[in-house]
Amino acid sequence: MSERVNIFDDSEIDISGFEPRPAGNRQPGPSQADLRRISEGSSFVSRDPQRTAAPTPGEAAVTVRKQRTYRTGRNVQFNTKAKATTVEAFDRFMDELRLSKAESLEFAAAALNYFVGLQNLDPELSADFKEKISELRRRFQGREQADH
């Protein structure tokens, strides 16, 4: 067995024995039919997309749902640990009002600001909180009317 080349050695490496193979000497690989036969014989599962037959006139065609992209302006991630009971309460709040987690956090911050009466807030943020409180009131009023 030969010795490995030291990469820190300044001597030249002899690569005269390395030459590309002639183009005509390449051995042909197995045919596509042979590959398919061998793979099916060994229960290989193909990753190729399966083609489905076109629906008959009596069958309904399957529609592909359009991907929806929402531009919300929310671009900062907020992760925190909480007690299980707090997370459950937050989830109930979200389900009850049909809100996303981001919307629920915005409403919670607005409600906290409203009830605690925080001062010295950024005016833009304060206006956003007032808008959220108004929207929250509209949602609660709608829910209360639906309950009666």
N, C-alpha and C positions, 0 to 999 in steps of 0.2 A: 504494500500500500504506500502511496506517495505521501509526502509530508505536505501539510497545508502551507499556502503562501502567507507570509507575514505582510500585512497591509502597511506596516510602518517601515518596511525595508525599502530603501531607495533604489535597489537594483531593478533592472528592466525585467519584465516577465516575458518569457518566450511563448508567443502565441502563433508561431509559424505552422504548427500542426493543425490549427483550426481553419477549415475551409467550408464554404457553403456546399451543400449537396447539389449535384447537377440536376437541372429541372426535369430531365427525362427519367431519373432513377426513383422517382417517388412511387411508393406502392399505393395502389388504389384502396380506399376504405371499403367497408361492406356496403352493399346496396341498401336503399331505403326499404325495400321489401324485406330483406334479411333482418334489418334492425327492428322493423315492426313485428315480424314473426317472433324474434327472440324476446322482445319486451312483452308481448302479449303472452308468450309461453311462461314467462317468469312473474306474471301478475303485476307488472309495472303499471302504476297509475299515471296516465298522461296528465300534464299540467296545461295542455292546450285547451282553449275554451271549447266547450261542447256546443255544437250547432244544433239548434232545435228546428224541428220541421215547422214550416209555415202553418199557421192555424187554418183550419178548414173554414169555409164560409159560415158555418153554424157556430163556430167557437169564437169567443171574444179574444181579441189580440191583447197580449200583455203589454202594458205601457211602461216605459222607463220613466221613473220619477225625475223631475228636473231638480238639480241641486240648487238649494237656495243659499245665497250669501247675504248676510246682513251686515250693513255698515253701522255700527253702533257708537263708534268713537271710544269704545272701551279698549284700551291697549295696555293696561297695567295689570299684572297678575297679583292676586291677594290671597295668600295661603295662611291659614292659622289652625291651631289645634283648639278644640273645644270639648266640653263634656258631651256625652252622648245625648243627654236630655236637652241640651241647648241646640244641638244639631237637629234633633227630632222636632223641637218646637219651631225652629227656623223652616224646616221642610214642610210642616203643617201650614205655616204662614204662607209659604210659596204656593202650596197646593190650593189653599183656600182662596187666594187672590189670583191664582193662575199667573204667577210671575216667574221669571227666571231668577237664578241666584243673584245675578248682577243687579237686576231691578230690585230684588228684595233687600239687598245691601244698601242700595241708594235710598229706598224708602225708610229703612231702619235708621240710617244716618240722618235723614231729613226729620224723622219723628223725634229722634234724640235731640237734635238741634232745636226743634220746636218746643219740646217739653222742658228742656233744661234752659233754653233761652241763651244759647252761647252768643257772645258778643265778639267783636273784632274778627269776624269772618271775612274772607274775600267777597266783595259784593256780587261777583258772578256766581260764586258758590252759594251764597245766601239766596239769590234769585232762583237758582236751580232747586234749592231745598223748598222754597215757597211753592214752586211749581209742582214738586213731588207731593207735598202735603195736600195741595188742592186736588191732584189726581187721585191720591189715596182716599180722600173724603168722597170723591165721586164714585169710586169703586165700592166703598163701604155702603154708601147710600143705595147704590144699585143692588147690592147683595141683600140689604135689609128689606128693600121693597120686594125682592123676589122671594124672600122667606115668608112674607105675610100673605 
